[in-house]
């Protein structure tokens, strides 16, 4: 099994200052980070991200524009990853838009070659924590949806077959076990059958 911690991070650096970019790239390489490419503007960012699939993206632009945010929005919708943005622009509305576009961490200052590694670590940790929260929220919603389906299926079984709530639940549980499905999946099957039979019966009346 491969130890992910031993695999170097792969990143793309967007920096409109050539001298600064060289210093940052050197520092990152010395820290064991693989710099896939260094580009001077955000114009080719979306293409580079699609082609190279970096682990992290660093954007250091004195005046980032909306085109950069649009590229990040598209990239984040397909394959989200930690994005760290440095800019002297402290415009509140732009920062909000940047976060919504997929920027994990925004620092209203110039990028520092000496501190960039620590900033990357923070961005990666924030990204992981946010993804875990999203996963937990998705799981909670899934469980609530499944519970609603189970309750609805129980109600229909009780109404159609004149059984108790306990008997209806036992029927659902047995169906799930027999078909090797979850309780929610068994409930969906039961609902489909009972609702279809109900509509068929209505058609014959």
C-alpha positions as CSV (number, residue, x, y, z in Angstrom):
1,X,0.0,0.0,0.0
2,X,1.4,3.4,-1.0
3,X,2.0,5.9,1.7
4,X,0.4,9.1,0.4
5,X,2.4,11.2,2.7
6,X,5.5,10.1,0.9
7,X,4.2,11.2,-2.5
8,X,5.3,14.8,-3.3
9,X,2.6,17.4,-3.9
10,X,2.2,18.4,-7.5
11,X,1.2,22.0,-8.2
12,X,0.7,24.7,-10.7
13,X,1.9,28.2,-9.9
14,X,0.3,31.3,-11.5
15,X,2.4,34.4,-10.9
16,X,2.7,37.6,-13.0
17,X,6.1,38.5,-11.5
18,X,8.8,36.5,-13.2
19,X,11.5,37.1,-10.6
20,X,9.2,36.3,-7.7
21,X,7.9,33.2,-9.4
22,X,11.4,31.9,-9.9
23,X,12.1,32.3,-6.2
24,X,8.9,30.6,-5.1
25,X,9.5,27.8,-7.5
26,X,13.0,27.2,-6.2
27,X,11.7,27.2,-2.6
28,X,8.9,24.7,-3.4
29,X,11.3,22.4,-5.2
30,X,13.7,22.5,-2.2
31,X,10.7,21.6,0.0
32,X,10.1,18.5,-2.1
33,X,7.1,19.8,-4.0
34,X,6.9,19.2,-7.8
35,X,6.1,22.3,-9.7
36,X,4.3,21.1,-12.9
37,X,4.2,24.5,-14.6
38,X,4.6,28.2,-13.9
39,X,2.3,30.5,-16.0
40,X,2.3,34.3,-15.9
41,X,-1.5,34.8,-16.3
42,X,-4.7,33.0,-15.6
43,X,-5.5,32.8,-19.3
44,X,-4.2,29.2,-19.7
45,X,-5.1,28.0,-16.2
46,X,-8.1,25.9,-17.0
47,X,-6.2,24.1,-19.8
48,X,-3.2,23.5,-17.6
49,X,-5.4,22.2,-14.8
50,X,-7.2,19.8,-17.1
51,X,-4.0,18.5,-18.7
52,X,-1.7,18.2,-15.6
53,X,-4.3,17.5,-12.8
54,X,-2.3,19.2,-10.0
55,X,-2.8,18.5,-6.4
56,X,-2.7,22.2,-5.5
57,X,-3.0,25.5,-7.4
58,X,-1.3,28.6,-6.3
59,X,-2.4,31.9,-7.8
60,X,-0.3,35.0,-7.1
61,X,-1.5,37.9,-9.2
62,X,-1.3,41.6,-8.3
63,X,-4.7,42.2,-10.0
64,X,-6.6,39.0,-10.5
65,X,-9.6,39.3,-12.8
66,X,-13.0,37.6,-13.1
67,X,-11.6,35.3,-15.9
68,X,-9.5,33.6,-13.3
69,X,-12.5,33.0,-11.0
70,X,-14.5,31.7,-14.0
71,X,-11.7,29.2,-14.7
72,X,-11.6,28.1,-11.1
73,X,-15.4,27.7,-11.0
74,X,-15.4,25.4,-14.0
75,X,-12.4,23.4,-12.7
76,X,-13.9,23.1,-9.2
77,X,-17.2,21.8,-10.5
78,X,-15.4,18.9,-12.2
79,X,-12.4,18.1,-10.0
80,X,-12.1,20.3,-6.8
81,X,-8.7,20.7,-5.3
82,X,-6.9,23.1,-2.8
83,X,-6.5,26.6,-4.4
84,X,-4.3,29.2,-2.6
85,X,-4.6,32.8,-3.8
86,X,-2.3,35.6,-3.0
87,X,-3.2,39.2,-4.0
88,X,-2.8,42.7,-2.7
89,X,-6.4,43.3,-3.5
90,X,-8.4,43.3,-0.3
91,X,-11.7,43.9,-1.9
92,X,-14.3,42.2,0.2
93,X,-16.7,41.3,-2.6
94,X,-13.9,39.9,-4.7
95,X,-12.7,37.7,-1.8
96,X,-16.2,36.3,-1.3
97,X,-16.5,35.6,-5.0
98,X,-13.0,33.9,-5.0
99,X,-14.1,31.6,-2.2
100,X,-17.3,30.7,-4.0
101,X,-15.3,30.0,-7.1
102,X,-13.2,27.4,-5.3
103,X,-10.4,29.3,-3.6
104,X,-9.6,27.4,-0.4
105,X,-7.5,30.1,1.2
106,X,-7.1,33.8,0.3
107,X,-4.3,35.9,1.6
108,X,-4.4,39.6,0.9
109,X,-0.6,40.0,0.6
110,X,2.3,39.2,-1.8
111,X,3.4,35.5,-1.9
112,X,6.5,34.9,0.2
113,X,8.9,32.2,-0.9
114,X,9.9,31.5,2.7
115,X,6.3,31.1,4.0
116,X,4.6,29.5,1.0
117,X,5.0,25.9,2.1
118,X,3.3,26.6,5.4
119,X,0.5,28.4,3.5
120,X,0.1,25.3,1.3
121,X,-0.2,23.0,4.3
122,X,-2.9,25.2,5.8
123,X,-4.9,25.3,2.5
124,X,-4.6,21.5,2.1
125,X,-5.8,21.0,5.7
126,X,-8.7,23.4,5.2
127,X,-9.7,21.7,2.0
128,X,-9.7,18.2,3.7
129,X,-11.7,19.5,6.6
130,X,-14.3,21.1,4.3
131,X,-14.6,18.0,2.2
132,X,-15.2,15.9,5.3
133,X,-18.0,18.3,6.4
134,X,-19.5,17.9,2.9
135,X,-19.3,14.1,3.1
136,X,-20.9,14.1,6.5
137,X,-23.7,16.5,5.3
138,X,-24.3,14.3,2.3
139,X,-24.5,11.2,4.5
140,X,-26.9,12.8,6.9
141,X,-29.2,13.9,4.0
142,X,-29.0,10.4,2.6
143,X,-30.0,8.8,5.9
144,X,-32.9,11.3,6.3
145,X,-34.1,10.5,2.8
146,X,-33.9,6.8,3.4
147,X,-35.8,7.2,6.7
148,X,-38.6,9.0,4.9
149,X,-38.9,6.3,2.3
150,X,-39.0,3.6,5.0
151,X,-41.7,5.4,6.9
152,X,-43.7,5.9,3.7
153,X,-43.4,2.3,2.8
154,X,-44.4,1.1,6.3
155,X,-47.5,3.3,6.1
156,X,-48.5,1.9,2.7
157,X,-47.9,-1.7,3.9
158,X,-50.0,-1.0,7.0
159,X,-52.8,0.6,4.9
160,X,-52.9,-2.0,2.1
161,X,-52.3,-5.2,4.0
162,X,-53.8,-4.1,7.4
163,X,-50.8,-5.0,9.4
164,X,-49.2,-3.4,12.4
165,X,-46.2,-1.1,12.2
166,X,-44.0,-3.8,13.7
167,X,-45.1,-6.3,11.0
168,X,-44.6,-3.8,8.2
169,X,-41.1,-3.0,9.4
170,X,-40.3,-6.8,9.7
171,X,-41.5,-7.2,6.1
172,X,-39.2,-4.5,4.9
173,X,-36.3,-5.8,6.8
174,X,-36.8,-9.3,5.4
175,X,-37.1,-8.0,1.9
176,X,-33.8,-6.1,2.4
177,X,-32.0,-9.2,3.7
178,X,-33.4,-11.5,1.0
179,X,-32.4,-9.2,-1.8
180,X,-29.1,-8.1,-0.1
181,X,-30.2,-4.5,-0.3
182,X,-30.4,-1.6,2.2
183,X,-33.6,-0.9,4.1
184,X,-34.0,2.3,2.1
185,X,-33.6,0.4,-1.2
186,X,-36.2,-2.2,-0.1
187,X,-38.6,0.6,0.8
188,X,-38.2,2.1,-2.7
189,X,-39.0,-1.3,-4.2
190,X,-42.1,-1.7,-2.0
191,X,-43.3,1.8,-2.8
192,X,-42.9,1.2,-6.5
193,X,-44.9,-2.0,-6.3
194,X,-47.7,-0.8,-4.1
195,X,-48.1,2.5,-5.9
196,X,-48.2,0.8,-9.2
197,X,-50.8,-1.7,-8.0
198,X,-52.8,1.1,-6.6
199,X,-52.8,3.1,-9.9
200,X,-53.6,-0.1,-11.8
201,X,-56.5,-0.7,-9.5
202,X,-57.7,2.8,-10.0
203,X,-57.7,2.3,-13.8
204,X,-59.9,-0.8,-13.5
205,X,-62.5,0.9,-11.4
